[in-house]
Amino acid sequence: MTKIRMNTELRNKLFNKIKHVFENENTQERENYLQAREDVNKHYVVAHQLAKQVVERAYPPEDVSVLRSFKKKYGSPCDVVAKDKCFYFAHNKGVDDEGEPTETKSHFDFGLFGNLNGSEYGSDEGKKFAVAYFREDLKAMDCNPDIFAQQNDNKDNPHKTKQVDSITKQCDQLKIGLKAYRYLSEAIELATELGIEIEEAELIRTNSTGLTIYNPKNLADMIKGLKNNKPLTLAQKIEARKKYEAVN
């Protein structure tokens, strides 16, 4: 039987199918990502309720209603109230050695790209959070939610928060191997070694159509070694954190 030669279309199809399996495996990174997104949803509710109480204490709703009526009646000269998502909060924590009140203050941006670092107007952190939070939605629209992680090597990667992005590492090796394979059978052997069943007919349904650098079995073993399938125990997480802090 004639061996089918690899081409760009077949490589892309194989890569996307295998990557899909990587992204949906039950790994500690995926567990942490889903937990972080669940936690942030809870924090949204608490933060919104607290901010609403603070703002309404400083600007009573009845006063705002009167000002809006003036704005509607007299126009721009009374334009002192409007819907907003950015608020400057401050409070006194006590007094210093001089007896003067000590103030804690911060600017909070409740928009999608907002953050708490005080540089919300010039930082990409909000955008990194947004693409991570809406990961599935972006993929459904054929957009790349991994763009920030792929463009730089920051430790504060938005998906894993200072954890190694093993899916990116696996996919990097996968691209190298698929590019090197000359025949489709080699790529399908790789998928099989990774535990992913792919039918040749499924890949060449719309197709008519050098020496292997990576042996399929060896590449599969290498990629498997980059996974963290088994979630860490609390003791393992503490130990990993200690090791991280020791070298950073």
For each residue, the residues with C-beta under 8 A, 3 or more apart:
1:
2:
3: 183 184 185
4: 10 183 184 185 200 204 209
5: 182 183 184 209
6: 10 11 178 181 182 183 184 186 187
7: 10 11 207 209
8: 11 12
9: 12 13 206 207
10: 4 6 7 13 14 184 187 203 204 207
11: 6 7 8 14 15 178 179 181 187
12: 8 9 15 16
13: 9 10 16 17 203
14: 10 11 17 18 178 187 188 191 198 203
15: 11 12 18 19 171 174 175 178
16: 12 13 19 20
17: 13 14 20 21 191 196 198
18: 14 15 21 22 174 191 194 196
19: 15 16 22 23 167 171 174
20: 16 17 23 24
21: 17 18 24 25 194 196
22: 18 19 25 167 170 171
23: 19 20 30 167
24: 20 21 30
25: 21 22 30 227 229
26: 30 31 229 231
27: 30 31 166 227 228 229 231
28: 31 32 228 230 231 232
29: 32 33 159 160 163 164 165 166 167 228
30: 23 24 25 26 27 33 34
31: 26 27 28 34 35 231
32: 28 29 35 36 160 161 163
33: 29 30 36 37 132 159 160
34: 30 31 37 38
35: 31 32 38 39
36: 32 33 39 40 161
37: 33 34 40 41 132 133
38: 34 35 41 42
39: 35 36 42 43
40: 36 37 43 44 133
41: 37 38 44 45
42: 38 39 45 46
43: 39 40 46 47
44: 40 41 47 48
45: 41 42 48 49
46: 42 43 49 50
47: 43 44 50 51 110
48: 44 45 51 52 110
49: 45 46 52 53
50: 46 47 53 54
51: 47 48 54 55 87 89 108 110
52: 48 49 55 56
53: 49 50 56 57
54: 50 51 57 58 87 89
55: 51 52 58 59 87
56: 52 53 59 60 61
57: 53 54 60
58: 54 55
59: 55 56 63 64 81
60: 56 57 63 64
61: 56 64 65
62: 65 66
63: 59 60 66 67
64: 59 60 61 67 68 81
65: 61 62 68 69
66: 62 63 69 70
67: 63 64 70 71 78 80 81
68: 64 65 71 72 81
69: 65 66 72 73
70: 66 67 73 74 78
71: 67 68 74 75 78 79 80 81
72: 68 69
73: 69 70 78
74: 70 71 77 78
75: 71 78 79
76: 79
77: 74
78: 67 70 71 73 74 75
79: 71 75 76 82
80: 67 71
81: 59 64 67 68 71
82: 79
83:
84: 87
85: 109 110 111 114
86: 107 108 109 110 111 114 120
87: 51 54 55 84 107 108 110
88: 105 106 107 108
89: 51 54 105 106 107 108
90: 103 104 105 106
91: 103 104 105
92: 101 102 103 104
93: 102 103 104
94: 101 102
95: 98 99 100 101 102
96: 99 100 101 102
97:
98: 95
99: 95 96
100: 95 96
101: 92 94 95 96
102: 92 93 94 95 96
103: 90 91 92 93
104: 90 91 92 93
105: 88 89 90 91
106: 88 89 90 116 118
107: 86 87 88 89 118 120
108: 51 86 87 88 89 114 116
109: 85 86 113 114 115 120 126
110: 47 48 51 85 86 87 114
111: 85 86 114 126
112: 126 130
113: 109 120 126 127 129 130
114: 85 86 108 109 110 111 120 126
115: 109 119 120 123 125 126 129
116: 106 108
117: 120 123 125
118: 106 107
119: 115 122 123
120: 86 107 109 113 114 115 117 123 126
121:
122: 119
123: 115 117 119 120 126
124: 127 128 148
125: 115 117 128 129 158
126: 109 111 112 113 114 115 120 123 129 130
127: 113 124 130 131 148
128: 124 125 131 132 148 158
129: 113 115 125 126 132 133 158
130: 112 113 126 127 133 134
131: 127 128 134 135 138 145 146 147 148 158
132: 33 37 128 129 135 145 158 159
133: 37 40 129 130
134: 130 131 137 138 145
135: 131 132 138 139 145 159
136: 139 140
137: 134 140 141
138: 131 134 135 141 143 144 145
139: 135 136 142 143 145
140: 136 137
141: 137 138
142: 139
143: 138 139
144: 138 147 150
145: 131 132 134 135 138 139
146: 131 149 150 159 168
147: 131 144 150 151
148: 124 127 128 131 151 152 157 158
149: 146 152 157 158 159 165 168
150: 144 146 147 168
151: 147 148
152: 148 149
153:
154: 157
155: 162 248
156: 161 162
157: 148 149 154 160 161 162 163 165
158: 125 128 129 131 132 148 149 161
159: 29 33 132 135 146 149 165
160: 29 32 33 157 163 164 165
161: 32 36 156 157 158
162: 155 156 157 244
163: 29 32 157 160
164: 29 160 169
165: 29 149 157 159 160 168 169
166: 27 29 169 170 226 227 228
167: 19 22 23 29 170 171
168: 146 149 150 165 171 172
169: 164 165 166 172 173 226
170: 22 166 167 173 174 223 226 227
171: 15 19 22 167 168 174 175
172: 168 169 175 176
173: 169 170 176 177 219 222 223 226
174: 15 18 19 170 171 177 178 219 223
175: 15 171 172 178 179
176: 172 173 179 180 213 214
177: 173 174 180 181 187 190 213 214 216 219
178: 6 11 14 15 174 175 181 187 190
179: 11 175 176
180: 176 177 212 213 214
181: 6 11 177 178 184 186 187 190 212 214 216
182: 5 6 186 210 211 212
183: 3 4 5 6 186 187
184: 3 4 5 6 10 181 187 188 200 203 204
185: 3 4 188 189 200
186: 6 181 182 183 189 190 212 216
187: 6 10 11 14 177 178 181 183 184 190 191 216
188: 14 184 185 191 192 198 200 203
189: 185 186 192 193 216 217
190: 177 178 181 186 187 193 194 216 219 220
191: 14 17 18 187 188 194 196 197 198
192: 188 189 195 196 197 198
193: 189 190 216 217 219 220 221
194: 18 21 190 191 220 223 224
195: 192
196: 17 18 21 191 192
197: 191 192
198: 14 17 188 191 192 202 203
199: 202 203
200: 4 184 185 188 203 204
201: 204 205
202: 198 199 205
203: 10 13 14 184 188 198 199 200 207
204: 4 10 184 200 201 207 209
205: 201 202
206: 9
207: 7 9 10 203 204
208:
209: 4 5 7 204
210: 182
211: 182
212: 180 181 182 186 215 216
213: 176 177 180
214: 176 177 180 181 218 219 222
215: 212 218 219
216: 177 181 186 187 189 190 193 212 219 220
217: 189 193 220 221
218: 214 215 221 222
219: 173 174 177 190 193 214 215 216 222 223
220: 190 193 194 216 217 223 224
221: 193 217 218 224 225
222: 173 214 218 219 225 226
223: 170 173 174 194 219 220 226 227
224: 194 220 221 227
225: 221 222
226: 166 169 170 173 222 223
227: 25 27 166 170 223 224
228: 27 28 29 166 232
229: 25 26 27
230: 28
231: 26 27 28 31
232: 28 228 236 237 240
233: 236 237
234: 237 238
235: 238 239
236: 232 233 239 240
237: 232 233 234 240 241
238: 234 235 241 242
239: 235 236 242 243
240: 232 236 237 243 244
241: 237 238 244 245
242: 238 239 245 246
243: 239 240 246 247
244: 162 240 241 247 248
245: 241 242 248
246: 242 243
247: 243 244
248: 155 244 245
